[in-house]
Amino acid sequence: MVSTFISPVISKGAELGLSLYEDIEPVELHPNDSPSTRETIILAVYRQVLGNAYVMESERLTIPESKLKEGKIGVREFVRQVAQSKLYQSRFFDNCPRYRSIELNFKHLLGRAPDSYEETSLHSQILDRGGYIAEINSYIDSEEYQNKFGDNIVPYYCGYKTQAGKNIVGFTHLFQLFRGASCSDKKLTTQDKPRLTSSLVNNSPSPVILPSSSESYGGVTDINKLLAKVFDSKTQAVSSTPQFASQSSSSSTTADYEASSSSVNSAQKIAELQQKLSNLSSFANIGAAKIGRWQQSSATSETNAVLASPDSASPQQIIADLERKIADAQRLANIGEARLNKWRKRSFR
């Protein structure tokens, strides 16, 4: 039986990146699901368990995928296979400090952050006694996992919701691990530091930092806030002009509505384009190694520079800039995937 969670009232939830998960029903496998639906479930498991990181075709677990599609295993067992894989271990265990790895295991497999230092200490002991496989199984075989997700629901983020029997400060901890729907847990550097040690040791709430803050992890841009600033600066410029001063009060309601509608549409478009560019980056970097041109870091810095200058860049300019980068990345991604396919044929023939 899946437990019921009560969502707290978060007036600015959209700024925290939660709206995507609030509006989408959990992904569940049913016995008569079509192959395309099962493929969607597989991708949802990869997205959740691997922390929204892009997975190349060569990295996918073909045998467990086939078993899920044939009905030989359920979602829970597929989650176990992904979490125990070399792919997961290399990203979130081998190159992470112990307590950072445990934080991410809670996030990826139980959809929440650890509630207390005692919880992380317990899992540290499991690692010492039984090793990596025992640590992964301790989450997936837990009563909590069964009550939340059962055998056929893809784990999802629910740690920002209050739950009976849980420490009330615990729900604040997830905001240190979850940095918005477009952020990935895959890091390009090793020794990624734990986020929650101080809060857990002191049994104190974690600060809830907006993804757009300079103090946030990943530096995710808050598109809604950015576009609101763009439209606000333009509105102020128009209203300060003498010939428009007398008209501003009568037309403010219409203008505000149009600006708000345009802001939402532009924000959605920009968010989609940013995600698409992020998804293409892995293959594009491989293609770049072949022709020595593309550098994802420089492309990202260029885009961030545009996004950080709302006074000089309109939403249309931001969209055009992202579309140009996506076209370039797509071309290089095709080269990169072709190069990988050629390598796979040589290696596994």
KAVENLIN-V796571 format. One record per residue. N is the residue number from 1. RES is the residue in one small letter. PHI is phi in degrees with one decimal (NA if undefined). OMEGA is omega in whole degrees, 0 to 359 (* if undefined). D_FIRST is the distance of its C-alpha to the first C-alpha in whole Angstrom. Layout:
BEGIN
((N | RES | PHI | OMEGA | D_FIRST) (N | RES | PHI | OMEGA | D_FIRST))
END
This chain:
BEGIN
((1 | m | NA | 181 | 0) (2 | v | -84.0 | 183 | 4) (3 | s | -74.1 | 180 | 6) (4 | t | -100.6 | 179 | 9) (5 | f | -107.9 | 178 | 13) (6 | i | -107.4 | 182 | 16) (7 | s | -82.4 | 176 | 19) (8 | p | -71.2 | 177 | 22) (9 | v | -81.4 | 178 | 25) (10 | i | -117.3 | 189 | 27) (11 | s | -63.6 | 181 | 30) (12 | k | -116.9 | 182 | 31) (13 | g | -59.5 | 181 | 28) (14 | a | -62.3 | 180 | 30) (15 | e | -71.9 | 179 | 32) (16 | l | -91.7 | 179 | 30) (17 | g | 82.9 | 185 | 28) (18 | l | -92.9 | 189 | 25) (19 | s | -59.5 | 180 | 26) (20 | l | -60.7 | 183 | 25) (21 | y | -82.5 | 177 | 21) (22 | e | -70.4 | 188 | 21) (23 | d | -94.9 | 185 | 22) (24 | i | -114.1 | 178 | 20) (25 | e | -71.2 | 176 | 17) (26 | p | -56.1 | 180 | 14) (27 | v | -87.1 | 185 | 16) (28 | e | -129.9 | 177 | 14) (29 | l | -89.2 | 177 | 15) (30 | h | -118.5 | 186 | 15) (31 | p | -55.5 | 185 | 18) (32 | n | -100.2 | 180 | 21) (33 | d | -63.6 | 180 | 21) (34 | s | -73.6 | 177 | 25) (35 | p | -56.8 | 180 | 26) (36 | s | -66.5 | 177 | 27) (37 | t | -66.8 | 178 | 23) (38 | r | -66.2 | 175 | 22) (39 | e | -64.3 | 177 | 25) (40 | t | -61.8 | 179 | 23) (41 | i | -65.0 | 178 | 20) (42 | i | -59.9 | 180 | 22) (43 | l | -65.0 | 178 | 24) (44 | a | -65.1 | 177 | 21) (45 | v | -65.8 | 178 | 20) (46 | y | -57.9 | 183 | 24) (47 | r | -61.9 | 182 | 24) (48 | q | -74.0 | 187 | 21) (49 | v | -69.6 | 181 | 22) (50 | l | -95.9 | 173 | 26) (51 | g | 64.6 | 177 | 26) (52 | n | 65.8 | 178 | 27) (53 | a | -85.5 | 180 | 30) (54 | y | -72.8 | 180 | 32) (55 | v | -114.9 | 177 | 31) (56 | m | -75.4 | 180 | 35) (57 | e | -57.4 | 181 | 35) (58 | s | -69.7 | 181 | 36) (59 | e | -94.2 | 185 | 33) (60 | r | -69.6 | 183 | 30) (61 | l | -92.1 | 190 | 29) (62 | t | -66.4 | 182 | 30) (63 | i | -69.0 | 175 | 29) (64 | p | -59.8 | 177 | 25) (65 | e | -60.2 | 180 | 25) (66 | s | -62.8 | 179 | 27) (67 | k | -65.1 | 178 | 24) (68 | l | -66.9 | 180 | 22) (69 | k | -64.4 | 180 | 24) (70 | e | -87.3 | 179 | 25) (71 | g | 81.0 | 181 | 21) (72 | k | -81.0 | 176 | 22) (73 | i | -134.8 | 177 | 19) (74 | g | -98.7 | 182 | 16) (75 | v | -63.4 | 182 | 15) (76 | r | -58.8 | 180 | 14) (77 | e | -70.1 | 177 | 18) (78 | f | -67.0 | 175 | 20) (79 | v | -58.9 | 179 | 19) (80 | r | -61.2 | 181 | 20) (81 | q | -62.9 | 179 | 23) (82 | v | -66.3 | 183 | 24) (83 | a | -68.3 | 179 | 23) (84 | q | -90.9 | 185 | 25) (85 | s | -73.3 | 175 | 28) (86 | k | -63.0 | 179 | 31) (87 | l | -60.5 | 180 | 31) (88 | y | -68.1 | 183 | 28) (89 | q | -62.0 | 181 | 30) (90 | s | -69.1 | 182 | 33) (91 | r | -86.0 | 192 | 32) (92 | f | -123.0 | 177 | 30) (93 | f | -135.2 | 184 | 31) (94 | d | -61.5 | 185 | 35) (95 | n | -106.0 | 181 | 36) (96 | c | -118.8 | 167 | 34) (97 | p | -58.8 | 187 | 35) (98 | r | -53.7 | 186 | 32) (99 | y | -74.7 | 172 | 31) (100 | r | -69.2 | 178 | 31) (101 | s | -61.5 | 180 | 29) (102 | i | -65.9 | 176 | 26) (103 | e | -55.9 | 182 | 26) (104 | l | -69.8 | 176 | 25) (105 | n | -61.3 | 177 | 23) (106 | f | -60.4 | 183 | 20) (107 | k | -64.6 | 186 | 21) (108 | h | -74.6 | 189 | 21) (109 | l | -102.0 | 178 | 18) (110 | l | -111.8 | 177 | 16) (111 | g | 72.0 | 181 | 17) (112 | r | -149.4 | 173 | 19) (113 | a | -92.8 | 174 | 22) (114 | p | -61.6 | 183 | 22) (115 | d | -83.2 | 188 | 23) (116 | s | -151.9 | 176 | 25) (117 | y | -65.2 | 179 | 28) (118 | e | -61.4 | 178 | 27) (119 | e | -63.7 | 180 | 24) (120 | t | -67.3 | 178 | 26) (121 | s | -65.0 | 178 | 29) (122 | l | -60.6 | 181 | 26) (123 | h | -72.5 | 173 | 25) (124 | s | -64.1 | 178 | 29) (125 | q | -67.1 | 177 | 29) (126 | i | -61.4 | 177 | 27) (127 | l | -61.1 | 180 | 29) (128 | d | -64.6 | 185 | 32) (129 | r | -80.4 | 189 | 31) (130 | g | -115.4 | 179 | 29) (131 | g | 87.3 | 188 | 30) (132 | y | -62.9 | 183 | 28) (133 | i | -62.8 | 179 | 26) (134 | a | -64.2 | 178 | 25) (135 | e | -62.4 | 179 | 24) (136 | i | -63.0 | 181 | 22) (137 | n | -63.2 | 182 | 20) (138 | s | -64.0 | 176 | 19) (139 | y | -81.2 | 188 | 17) (140 | i | -71.2 | 179 | 15) (141 | d | -91.6 | 183 | 15) (142 | s | -75.5 | 176 | 14) (143 | e | -64.0 | 179 | 11) (144 | e | -61.4 | 179 | 11) (145 | y | -60.7 | 181 | 11) (146 | q | -61.5 | 181 | 8) (147 | n | -68.4 | 181 | 6) (148 | k | -79.0 | 194 | 8) (149 | f | -119.1 | 182 | 8) (150 | g | 62.3 | 183 | 7) (151 | d | -93.4 | 191 | 10) (152 | n | -133.0 | 175 | 11) (153 | i | -105.0 | 177 | 11) (154 | v | -69.5 | 177 | 14) (155 | p | -53.1 | 181 | 14) (156 | y | -145.4 | 182 | 16) (157 | y | -74.3 | 179 | 18) (158 | c | -138.5 | 183 | 16) (159 | g | -69.5 | 177 | 18) (160 | y | -84.2 | 178 | 21) (161 | k | -104.1 | 178 | 18) (162 | t | -73.0 | 182 | 18) (163 | q | -144.9 | 179 | 15) (164 | a | -59.0 | 178 | 15) (165 | g | 87.1 | 181 | 17) (166 | k | -104.0 | 177 | 18) (167 | n | -60.6 | 185 | 22) (168 | i | -65.6 | 179 | 23) (169 | v | -76.1 | 186 | 26) (170 | g | -63.2 | 185 | 23) (171 | f | -69.1 | 179 | 22) (172 | t | -73.4 | 186 | 26) (173 | h | -67.5 | 183 | 26) (174 | l | -62.6 | 182 | 24) (175 | f | -68.3 | 173 | 27) (176 | q | -79.9 | 181 | 29) (177 | l | -100.2 | 183 | 27) (178 | f | -104.0 | 185 | 27) (179 | r | -113.1 | 177 | 30) (180 | g | 108.6 | 187 | 29) (181 | a | -68.3 | 182 | 28) (182 | s | -99.5 | 183 | 31) (183 | c | -92.0 | 180 | 31) (184 | s | -116.4 | 177 | 31) (185 | d | -81.7 | 179 | 30) (186 | k | -72.8 | 182 | 32) (187 | k | -109.3 | 177 | 36) (188 | l | -85.7 | 179 | 39) (189 | t | -116.0 | 177 | 40) (190 | t | -89.3 | 178 | 39) (191 | q | 57.2 | 175 | 39) (192 | d | -69.5 | 191 | 36) (193 | k | -78.8 | 174 | 36) (194 | p | -60.8 | 182 | 33) (195 | r | -98.4 | 196 | 32) (196 | l | -115.3 | 188 | 30) (197 | t | -53.3 | 183 | 33) (198 | s | -63.9 | 181 | 35) (199 | s | -64.4 | 182 | 32) (200 | l | -70.8 | 180 | 30) (201 | v | -63.5 | 182 | 33) (202 | n | -89.4 | 182 | 34) (203 | n | 51.7 | 183 | 30) (204 | s | -122.3 | 179 | 31) (205 | p | -62.8 | 174 | 30) (206 | s | -86.1 | 176 | 31) (207 | p | -65.3 | 179 | 33) (208 | v | -93.3 | 185 | 31) (209 | i | -103.3 | 179 | 34) (210 | l | -63.1 | 181 | 34) (211 | p | -56.9 | 183 | 34) (212 | s | -82.3 | 183 | 38) (213 | s | -68.1 | 177 | 39) (214 | s | -65.8 | 180 | 41) (215 | e | -89.1 | 185 | 40) (216 | s | -77.8 | 180 | 36) (217 | y | -87.5 | 180 | 35) (218 | g | 105.0 | 177 | 36) (219 | g | 61.8 | 182 | 38) (220 | v | -68.4 | 181 | 36) (221 | t | -80.4 | 176 | 38) (222 | d | -84.7 | 187 | 37) (223 | i | -64.5 | 181 | 38) (224 | n | -60.7 | 180 | 38) (225 | k | -66.8 | 180 | 40) (226 | l | -60.8 | 182 | 42) (227 | l | -68.5 | 176 | 43) (228 | a | -62.0 | 179 | 43) (229 | k | -68.3 | 178 | 46) (230 | v | -60.3 | 183 | 48) (231 | f | -68.3 | 180 | 48) (232 | d | -65.2 | 180 | 49) (233 | s | -66.2 | 179 | 52) (234 | k | -70.8 | 180 | 53) (235 | t | -64.3 | 179 | 53) (236 | q | -63.7 | 181 | 55) (237 | a | -64.3 | 181 | 57) (238 | v | -70.7 | 184 | 58) (239 | s | -67.5 | 180 | 58) (240 | s | -79.6 | 178 | 60) (241 | t | -77.3 | 187 | 63) (242 | p | -53.4 | 186 | 66) (243 | q | -69.9 | 179 | 66) (244 | f | -102.5 | 185 | 62) (245 | a | -61.7 | 183 | 62) (246 | s | -72.2 | 183 | 63) (247 | q | -91.9 | 190 | 60) (248 | s | -63.9 | 184 | 57) (249 | s | -67.7 | 184 | 56) (250 | s | -74.7 | 184 | 56) (251 | s | -105.3 | 186 | 54) (252 | s | -63.8 | 183 | 52) (253 | t | -62.8 | 179 | 49) (254 | t | -62.9 | 181 | 49) (255 | a | -64.4 | 179 | 50) (256 | d | -62.0 | 180 | 47) (257 | y | -64.1 | 180 | 44) (258 | e | -64.4 | 179 | 46) (259 | a | -64.0 | 180 | 45) (260 | s | -63.6 | 180 | 42) (261 | s | -62.9 | 179 | 41) (262 | s | -64.1 | 180 | 43) (263 | s | -62.0 | 181 | 41) (264 | v | -63.4 | 181 | 38) (265 | n | -62.7 | 179 | 39) (266 | s | -65.6 | 180 | 41) (267 | a | -62.1 | 179 | 38) (268 | q | -63.2 | 180 | 35) (269 | k | -63.2 | 181 | 38) (270 | i | -64.7 | 179 | 39) (271 | a | -61.8 | 179 | 35) (272 | e | -64.3 | 181 | 35) (273 | l | -67.5 | 177 | 38) (274 | q | -62.2 | 179 | 38) (275 | q | -64.8 | 180 | 34) (276 | k | -64.7 | 178 | 36) (277 | l | -63.6 | 178 | 39) (278 | s | -62.8 | 180 | 37) (279 | n | -65.2 | 182 | 35) (280 | l | -82.8 | 192 | 39) (281 | s | -62.3 | 183 | 40) (282 | s | -63.2 | 179 | 39) (283 | f | -65.9 | 181 | 41) (284 | a | -63.5 | 178 | 44) (285 | n | -65.3 | 177 | 45) (286 | i | -67.4 | 177 | 45) (287 | g | -63.8 | 180 | 47) (288 | a | -67.1 | 179 | 49) (289 | a | -62.4 | 180 | 50) (290 | k | -76.8 | 184 | 52) (291 | i | -111.7 | 173 | 54) (292 | g | 64.5 | 181 | 54) (293 | r | -128.3 | 189 | 53) (294 | w | -71.5 | 172 | 50) (295 | q | -132.0 | 184 | 48) (296 | q | -61.2 | 182 | 45) (297 | s | -63.1 | 180 | 46) (298 | s | -70.6 | 178 | 49) (299 | a | -64.7 | 179 | 47) (300 | t | -65.1 | 180 | 44) (301 | s | -65.9 | 177 | 47) (302 | e | -64.6 | 180 | 49) (303 | t | -65.0 | 178 | 46) (304 | n | -62.0 | 179 | 45) (305 | a | -64.5 | 178 | 49) (306 | v | -66.8 | 182 | 48) (307 | l | -67.1 | 182 | 45) (308 | a | -83.2 | 182 | 47) (309 | s | -122.2 | 184 | 50) (310 | p | -62.2 | 181 | 49) (311 | d | -73.9 | 183 | 52) (312 | s | -109.1 | 182 | 54) (313 | a | -130.7 | 177 | 51) (314 | s | -83.9 | 176 | 49) (315 | p | -56.5 | 179 | 46) (316 | q | -64.6 | 177 | 48) (317 | q | -68.2 | 178 | 50) (318 | i | -63.0 | 179 | 46) (319 | i | -63.2 | 180 | 45) (320 | a | -61.6 | 180 | 48) (321 | d | -64.4 | 179 | 48) (322 | l | -66.7 | 179 | 44) (323 | e | -63.4 | 178 | 45) (324 | r | -64.3 | 180 | 48) (325 | k | -66.7 | 179 | 46) (326 | i | -65.1 | 178 | 44) (327 | a | -60.7 | 179 | 47) (328 | d | -66.7 | 180 | 48) (329 | a | -66.4 | 180 | 45) (330 | q | -63.7 | 179 | 44) (331 | r | -62.1 | 180 | 47) (332 | l | -71.4 | 177 | 47) (333 | a | -64.4 | 177 | 44) (334 | n | -62.0 | 177 | 45) (335 | i | -64.9 | 181 | 48) (336 | g | -63.4 | 180 | 45) (337 | e | -67.8 | 177 | 43) (338 | a | -62.8 | 179 | 46) (339 | r | -66.4 | 178 | 47) (340 | l | -64.9 | 179 | 44) (341 | n | -60.9 | 178 | 44) (342 | k | -65.3 | 179 | 47) (343 | w | -66.3 | 181 | 46) (344 | r | -64.9 | 179 | 43) (345 | k | -63.8 | 179 | 46) (346 | r | -68.4 | 187 | 48) (347 | s | -81.9 | 188 | 46) (348 | f | -115.7 | 180 | 44) (349 | r | -65.9 | * | 47))
END
